[in-house]
Amino acid sequence: MTKADLINELAIATGYDKKTITIVVEGFMENVKKNVASGENVYLRGFGSFITKTRAAKVGRNISKNTSVVVPEHKIPFFKPADDFSDMVR
């Protein structure tokens, strides 16, 4: 499902026009991205959590040059689905 498909389905289900639904969906995504980027977690009960995980520094390999490379500690966005959501997928 693409974002356009989601907008179409929400427009049909709610009766609102696609322009309004697009504004809401875009606003939701921007808010989630902004909060996770600033280090704040976003919890949506029954759906899941958008959190920031910290990956530890490690030594990697550049196989084309056959050298070791130090990969510094860094943060990544992570989505953890709620138990109900996981059970539905299983």
Order of alpha helices (4+ residues) and beta strands (2+ residues): alpha-alpha-beta-beta-beta-beta-beta-alpha
